[in-house]
């Protein structure tokens, strides 16, 4: 693409998240072109200075950076495949939720067609796009990221390029979601258990959040143990045997107090298998050996 304007941005897809992305580019004084199947969703953005493209081809032609935020990978290709010849020389930053294999397939597709591809993940909600602490991940060519990093950082102060492997953004995305759901499920289990004694969720909350800070200390030590690669997993806080004994208390109380015990029973099973693997005197970090092993 001759005379590429690095400041120009096109946003394809104007759901709540797409609208939030385009809004931040406008606030940052980037010439912003938008396109959506339902053009009425662009009304507010156009009133603030965005240009509404009539077609995806027009949107792509107007910008050096094309940001796509649509429903899924199928929708992405439905929009971009017909205009793929227009993408050459541009950078496509795909912020559509997807999988690691889709990210790698899209990278191969982009290489074949002659444009740069960044796969991304938005780790916030539309209302917090652009906030200093909001995180967006990108994976793909460093050069492509650096070329448009000033614009991309407008979307969140925690914007981070993870590396050249296009799969990294989606893998980080689902890994962090797993941490979120695991933490929330455990919190709700505790709320249910304490409610049998008349304790309100709001009363438990400050203790639960304080305990997360303690868990961070455990996790920091475990990260070093895992990354060392020696599989010794020294028990500096408690052995797996001790953890297993404590988990039995949670399982017993859940059953005795008449609340759902599926979660502690599931973790109980995981611990049993780890102990059976000979890690009874090792740290909780030794559970990584189980999580790394596919189900049989």
N, C-alpha and C positions, 0 to 999 in steps of 0.2 A: 504494500500500500504506500503510494507516494505521499510525501509531505504529511506524515501521520501527526495528528494533533493529540499529544499525550494528555491534554487536560479534558478532552471530550469523552463523555461516558454515555453508554446506552444501557438502559435497564429494561430487560425483557421479562415480563411477568409482574403484574401489579396486584397481587394479593396483599394482605396486611403487611407482610414482611417486605415484599417488593416495593410497596409505597414508602415504607420506612427507609429503605436503602436509597431510593431516589431522592427522598427529602434531604438526607444528609449530604448527598452530592450537591444539591442545590444550595444548601447552607454553606458549603465549602466553595461556592462560586465556580463550580465546574459546569461547563455547557452540558446539559443533560437532555437526552432524547429518550422517550419512553414508548413502549408498545405493550398492549394487552389485547386479548381477544375481545374483551368487553371494554370498549373505549371510554365508557362513562367513569371507570375507576381512575382515569387520568385527570379528571376535571380539576381537582384541587392542585395537583402538581403543575398543570398547565397554567393555572391562575397565578402560580408563583414563579413562572419562567421556564418551565420545561417545555420541550417541543414534542408534540404527539406525532409519532410516525404512523403512516397509514398502513404500512406492512412491515413484517420483520426485516425484509431486505432494506427498506428505508432506514430502519433503526440501526442495523449493522453498518450501513454505509456512512452513518453520521458520526461514528465514534472509533477511537483507537482501542478503548476498553469496553468490552461487552459483558455486562453482568447479567446472568440468567438466574432467575428464582421462580421456578414453576413447580407444578405438583409432584412430578416424578421424572425419572430418566426417559420414559416413553414420551412424555410431553416435551421434554427438552429436544429430542430428536425430531418430533413432529414439527417443531418450530424451526429448528436450525438446519435440518437436512436439506430442505428445499432451497436454502440460501447459502449452502456450504461453500460455494464458489466465491462468495463475497467475503468470507472470513479470512482469506489469506493475508498474512502480515499483521493480523490483529491479535489481541489477547482476549480470550474468553475466560472469565472467572465464573465458574459454575457453583452457585450457592444452593442448588437444589439438593435436598436430602437424597442420599443414595448409598450404595454399598461399595466396598473396596474393589470388587471385580468390575463394577460399572465404571469406577474412576479410571482404572487401568485401561479398560476397553476404550473409554472416551479419549484418553491420552494417545492411544495408538491411532484412533480415528483422526485426531487433530494433526498428528505428525504426518499422516498420509496426505492430508489436505493442505498442509502448509501454514497452519496457524498455531499460536502458543496456547496451551490449556493449563489453567489452574483449577484444581478441584478444591472446594471449600466447604466449611461447616460453620453454621451460625450458632453460637452457644449462648444465646440470649433470646429475649422476646421482643416483638416489634417496638414496644414502648421504650425499650432500653437500647435500641440501636443508636450508636453514636456516643454512648456514655463512656466516661473514662475507664471504667472497670469491665466493660463488655468485651467478650472474647470472640474473635472470628479466626478460624484456622484456614490456612491455605497450604496446599502441597502441589509441587510441580517445579518447573524450571526457575531457579533463583533469578535469572536475568529477567524473566517475564514479570515476576513479583516485584523486583526492584524498579522496573520501568514504571509501574503504576502504584508503588507502595504509598505515595503521598495521598492519593485518592482513596485507596483501600483502607488506610488507617483512619479515615474519617468515620468509618462505620463502627469503630470501637477502639478504645485505648489499649485493649489487650490483644489487638490484631497480631497474629504470629505466623510466620512462614516456618513450617515444620520440617521441610526437606524436599528433596527432588522426587521421592517416591510418591506418585499421585494417590496412592491408597491411604496415606497417613492421615489425611483430614477425616475421612469417614471412620477409620479405626479409632482415632482419638474421640470422635463424636460418640460412637456407641459405647466405648469404654467408660467415658465420663457419665453417660446416661445410666450405665450399669451401677456406677458408684451412687448416683442420685437415687435410683430406685431401691438399691440395697439399703441405703441409709434411711430413706423414708419408710420403707417397709418395717425396718427394725424399730424406728420411732413409733410407728402406729401399733406395732406389737406391744411396745412398752406402755403406750397410752391405754390400750385395751386392758392390759394386765393391771395397771394402777387404778383404772376406773372401777374395778371390782372392790376397791377400798375407798371409793368416793373421791379420788384425786382427779382434778380437772387437767385436761391437756395443757392448758396455759400454765398450770403450776409445775408440771413436769418439764415444760419446754426449756427454761433456763438451765436446768441440770443436764438435759440431753445435749444442748449446744455446747455446754462446758465440757461434757464428756467427749465430744467430737475433737476438741483440742488435745485431749489425752490420747485419743486414737491416732492423731497425727504424729505423736511421738513414736508410737509403735510402728506406724507405717514407714516413717523415715528410717528407722533401724532396719526394718524388713527389706526396704528397697536396696540398701547397701548389701545385705546378706544375699539377696537374689542376684544382684548384678555382679557379685564377686565370682559366681559360677562354680564355687567349690562344694556346694550342696551340704555344707556342715550345719548351717542354720543354728547357730548357738542361741540357747534359751537365756537371754539376758533379762527378760521380764517374767516369763513363765514357760514351762514346758507344755507341749501339746497335751500331755497327760493331765496337767493342771487345768488347762483350758477345757478339756473334755469333761472334767469333773464339775466345773462351773456351769457348763452348758446343760448338764443334767439337771441342775437346779432350775434353770429357766424352763426347760421342758416339763419338769414336774409341776412347777407353779402354774404354767399355762394350762396343763391338764386339770390340776386340782381346783383352779379357780373357774373352770368352765369356759375358757376362751379358746379360740382356734390355735392349735399347736402345730400346724403344718410347717411353718417356717423353722422353728427350733428343731422339729423332728427331721427336717431336711438337712439342716446343718449338722445335727447329731450324726446322721448317716455319713456325711462327708468326713467328719472327724474320725469316725470309726474306721473308715477306709484308709485314712492317713496313718492312724495308729497301727493298723494291720501292715502297712508298708514299712514299719520299723522306725517311725519318726516320733515315738512316744517321748523321748527325752530332748527332742529338738524344739525350736521355736515355732510359733504359728506360721511363720514364713514358709515352713516346709509344705504347707497346703498347696503351694504353687505347683508342686509336682503332680498333684491330682488335677488341678485346673489345666495344666498343659497336656493332659492325656485325653484323647478322644473317648467318648462313650463307647462301650462295647455292646 
